Amino acid sequence: MKAQHGGNGGSRGGSRSPFLTSYALTLAFITFVSVLYFKDFSSTLHQPFLRRPTPRHRAQIISRRPLRGHGNFGLEKAEHHHAAAAAAARLPFAVGAAPAGCDVGQGEWVYDEVARPWYQEEECPYIQPQLTCQAHGRPDKAYQHWRWQPRGCSLPSFNATLMLEKLRGKRMLFVGDSLNRGQYVSLVCLLHRLIPESSKSMETFDSLTVFRIKDYNATIEFYWAPFLAESNSDDAVVHRIADRIVRGTSIEKHAKFWKGADILVFNTYLWWMTGQKMKILQNSFEDKNKDIIEMETEDAYGMVLNAVLKWVENNMNPKTSRVFFVTMSPTHTTSRDWGEDTDGNCYNQTTPIKDLSYWGPGTSKGLMRVIGEVFSTSKIPVGVVNITQLSEYRKDAHTQGSRTHGMSCSTPSSFSLELRLGHLEP
């Protein structure tokens, strides 16, 4: 066990300085707008390029049709499925309904010099050293001032006091990879300044990091599980393994830490993008002779998501708890993808992509479709927080980059709920 706290360090060199971006803050914000303000999930699920696919039985993995167009990903069925359930009764933790026609996933980034940022990097001691942009010497600050503006509606301001009251006596848990860890840290940074020093603490227990708010008898937690299922990348510190292996649908090792959570926020994506078939272990990592097969990434991804969904249906009470799944954050490794003439990447990028139809080649339409297929079959409401398209525009918002190669241009940007929730209100 060790205490977790922020810190500074590192050199400037030839790489972009790491930073916890306003882009990170928006991702976290979207999730909590869903928690606090949306009675249904239509605004977080719907995209004009999401269409219903041919239904697939959850217990089977079948061949998929070729992808067509901009992205027929299948979240529309999930939207209608859960909107109907939400219409019957207000979901737990909700305080209001989304405006009619509001789609928070569709819109544009607007430069806002007045309202952004909502906190300064140095004000939050919980930001990991590799995510401290200004401390590492990034010269510009424009990335802090972009605000997401949805079409047809405006995002409500983030009320930190209301959020704390909603979390009173509750346990909120983020599960997944570094994208969710960035959202977790962003939320903590949003809330911590309202909490007396004597009433808050953060500790790490192997894969589980716990931020405790004593006065509210509440915790906000992050659990490292990049594949959600058991894998050889489960070590929270040493997990950069090229030959990645997933143990089929085995989630019990991780899921025992999920039990008792009142709000669960899942994500998994980047670790699946190996460029090869996925290796699936059919016995145990402790077995001397390991039984490993190869599967197409989409099939393996769907298999694991179905296992997670089955666990959610068996262990989460929809009358008292909420479950969310955050879609993928894209990569920006080749500047020619967004129309530049040079062979650059996200390094030195200072503005978002303006082309609202932009969809980068590094974002898997196939896995996006699998998400829609799986969660459209859910027996209980699961909010699919679709942040992919709005993330595509933020080539300037990755944690770091290099002049010569992608480096963290392929790492999910730390994108938090803050940007979506608005300014802090004491």
Secondary structure, DSSP 8 states (H G I E B T S, - for coil): -EE---------TTB-----EHHHHHHHHHHHHHHHT-SSSHHHH--TT--------TT---------TTT---HHHHHHHHHHHHHHS--TT--S---TT-EEEEEEEEE-TTT--SS-GGG-TTS-GGG-TGGGT----GGGGEEEEEETS------HHHHHHHTTT-EEEEEESHHHHHHHHHHHHHHGGGS-GGGEEEEEETTEEEEEEGGGTEEEEEEE-TTSS-BTT--SSS---SS-EE-TT--HHHHTTTTT-SEEEE---GGG--SS-EEEESS-TT-SS--EEEE-HHHHHHHHHHHHHHHHHHH--TTT-EEEEE--------GGGGT-SSS--STT--S----TT---TTS-HHHHHHHHHHHTT-SS--EEE--HHHHHT-TT-SS--BSSS-GGGGS---E-HHHHH-S---
